[in-house]
Amino acid sequence: MPKRSLEKKSIDKRMANASAQQVVLRLPEQMFKRLNLAVQRRAIRIPRHTWLLEAVMEKLTRELPYNEDDHGSK
């Protein structure tokens, strides 16, 4: 199985086990339009919410890799 698929399954598992918190996200109009365009251009359609969750997880994985021992906290 490709590394990308394994990473996504790992992210999905962690997200499924986490309690959800709500946030309000305000985006400039042009950024919102770009977001919608990116979501619409995907080969397989997904909700905007899912696209945003994936984007946040990608950023967090780059900047703060998840460590099973510390449960993601420092």
Summary of the structure (lengths in Angstrom):
residues: 74
radius of gyration: 14.2
end to end distance: 31.2
largest distance: 40.1
contacts: 118
relative contact order: 0.10
helix: 58%
strand: 0%
